[in-house]
Amino acid sequence: AILYLAGETEKGLHLLQDAYARDKENKPIKQELQQCHRTHTSLAKGRSCVKRGRYMEAVEHFTAAMKEKTLVPEKTPLFAMVRCERAEAWMLSQNFIQALKDCEDVIASQPENATA
């Protein structure tokens, strides 16, 4: 989960899958794996939409990824990454006010974030 929160979503997801494969009776691991999978799926869909020029749909997917509050707290690199990607989708859809708000929120929680 630490790798996941650090923005290493692929590695974190694989480690959780391995842990769950070894202990299928462990409900906390199963729940965390499900949350990570939902967040990862939303993130991947958002990125795919950006590549295809479907920016508002991308915004929806990035927003869904952030709704996993227990998994994506504001002080984590994952939060900043998702929020910055959503800001990019907002910018590409020419919704500059929303893009600026996302960037300001990232900077407020992580002043050292250069991407925002």
C-alpha positions, 0 to 999 in steps of 0.5 A: 500500500505504501508504494501505491500511495507513493504513486507507484500504482502498478508495483503497489497493486502487484504486491497487494495481489501477491499478498492476497494470493498467499492469504485469501482469508485476509479480509483487510488485504482483500478490501485494500486490494479492491480499493486499489484496483478501483482507483487504478482502473479509474486512473487508467481510464482517465489517462486513456480518455486524455489520449483520445481527446475525451477530456471531460470523461477523463475528468470524471475518471480522475474524480472517481479515483480521488473519491477513494478517500481512505486510499487517496489522502490529500498528503500523498503523492498519489493524490497529487498525481491524480489531481494534476492529471485531472488539472491537465484534463481540465486545461485541455478542455479549456476549463482553466478555472477548475484546472487552477483550483486543482493545482492550488489544492495540490500546492496547498497540501504539498507546497514542494510539488513542482508539477502543480 
